[in-house]
């Protein structure tokens, strides 16, 4: 399945700060993939109307049991408000038992750098995963 293209839910002002999150989720088995995919599409629909969302993309790799997200927000508060809102909040709770591993990384950029690239996101996720494996995880930093 190809990545869903970068979607711009709300216009981003020029030269403004943007808060970025990239994530990587791996489910336990191929049996978990359809459920995770359906739930992630519901969260995707939510992000398209979330206040403060400047852009987002989803890359599903079902045969690898892996899903990536990449999003840019007005600020950290806008991202966290989205994560706490339904349906996202319930989805994450509901899918917890299917998760094998997950990695999150965060950084700041400007709206001039949007849309973001998957190459940059995957590089940062790999660096974060290495820090997490070494025991150097710092919540909210990436």
N, C-alpha and C positions, 0 to 999 in steps of 0.2 A: 504494500500500500504506500503510495507516495505521500510525502509530508503535505499536510494541509497548508496552503500558502499563507504568508503573513497577512493577517487581517487587521484592519485599522478600525476598531470600534468607535473611537472618538478622535477628532483631529488633534494632533499634538502641536502646541505652540512652537514656533521656531526658537532655537537657541535656549531651550528650557532644560532643566535637569530631568532625567528619567531614571527610575529605579527598575532594575532588571532581575528577573529570576529565570533560571534554567533548572529543569529537573529531569531525572532519569529514574524510571520505575521498571523493575523486573518482577514478573509474577512467577509463582512456583512452577506451574505446568501449562502446557498448551490448552488444557481444559479451562484454565482461568482466563484465557485471552478474550473470548467473546464477551464475557461479563465485564472485564476491565475496559474493553473497547467501547461498549455501549455506555458505560458510566462516564468514561472520559469524554465522549461526545456530548453528554448532558452538561458536563462542566465547561466544555468548549462553548456551547450555546450560551451559558451563563456569562462567560467572559466577554462575549460580544455585546453585552448590554451593561457590563459592570462599570460604575462610575470610576473615572481615573485610568481606565485601561487605554493605553496608546497603541498596543499591537500585541498579537499573539500568533503562535504557530504550534502545530502538533505534528509529531513524526511518530507514527505507529509502525513498529516492526514485529508483527504478530508471530512470525515463525522463529524469531529470536526471543519471544516473550518479553519484549522491551518496548517501552513507550517514553518518548521525550516531549517535554513542553518547553516553550520559550516565550516569555512575555515581558512587556515593558509597561511601566505604570507611572503615573504622576508622582507618586512617592510611596514609601514603605506602608504608610497607613492605608492607601487605596488597595494595595495588594493584600494586606492582612484583612481588610474589611471583606474583600471578595472571598478569601479563604474561610472566613467565619460564617459567611452567608450560605443559605440553602440555595441550590442543592449541593454545593461543593462540600460543605461541612459533613453532611450525611454520607456523601459518596466516599469521602476519605475514611470515615469510620467503618462503613460497610465493606470496603475493600481491604482493610488492614490485614485480615486473615489470608488474603491471596498473595500478599507481597513477600517476595524473596529478599529484595534489596531496593533501596532508594537512595538517591543522592540529590542534594539541592545546593545550588550556588547562587550568590547574589552579587551584583555590582552596580555601580552608578555610571551613567554615561550622559549624553545630551540627546535631545530629540533630533539633532542634526545627524546622528549616527543610525537613525532608524530608516529602514527596517534592519534588524539584527541578522547576523548570518549564523547558520547552523555550525559552520566550522569553528567560529569563536565560541559558541555555546558548548560544543563537544570538548574543545580544548579545556575550557574552564571546568567543566564537569569532571574530566579526567584528572585534572589537578586537585579538585576537591575530593574526589574518591581516594586519591593517593594520600592526602592529608588525613582523611577519615580513617583509612586503614592503618596509618602510622600513629593514630591516637591523638592527632592534632586538630580535631574538629573544633571550630569556634562557632557557636550558634549565631546565625544571621550574618555571617561573614563568608566571602567567597572569592 
